[in-house]
Amino acid sequence: MAIQGDLFARAEPVPVVPGLLFVPEAVSEAEEPALCARIDAAPLAPFAFGQWRGKRLTAHYGSAYDYQRARVTEAPPLPDWLIALREKLAPLAGLRPEALEQALLLRYDLGAGIGWHRDRPQYGEVLGLSLGAPCVLRLRRRTATGFERRKLWLSPRSLYRLAGEVRQDWEHSIAPMESTRHSITLRTLR
């Protein structure tokens, strides 16, 4: 069941940000270890942004973003297991599975996080499946006096969608992790 503006894990309210959708238990507890193992078996490499290397490990499918050339580039096609997962997750987020053309596998080990950002404008809607350790998805948007901030508790196996206002006007980040977290990001292309 998708939640928009109701209650969820830890009895914290889902931030009321237009375009944000939260689905707890998008995959079962039994499926989670296999998905984490698939991510660990992927050709993970440190996130690269020019000369800088991030602590989180990533693998791209469908397409990747080349930060040196500022453009989308080709990546290996989505493997069958990701296509099957896309078939399951897309309807939960109100999307057609084939619209999700890009996948990003991530492993956040101890101390790994992701700074404030918006996904590249070449990508449209963003789905994120959170696996392993729970975390807080931090949200912010600039105002005349600073930042308006919200947060979303991402419990293991939960799914979120960023579309519309939250995708266009808000940045998101995840603080450095205290234990290993895996995630799968699926995106549409513009």
Order of alpha helices (4+ residues) and beta strands (2+ residues): beta-alpha-beta-beta-beta-beta-alpha-beta-beta-beta-beta-beta-beta-alpha-beta-beta
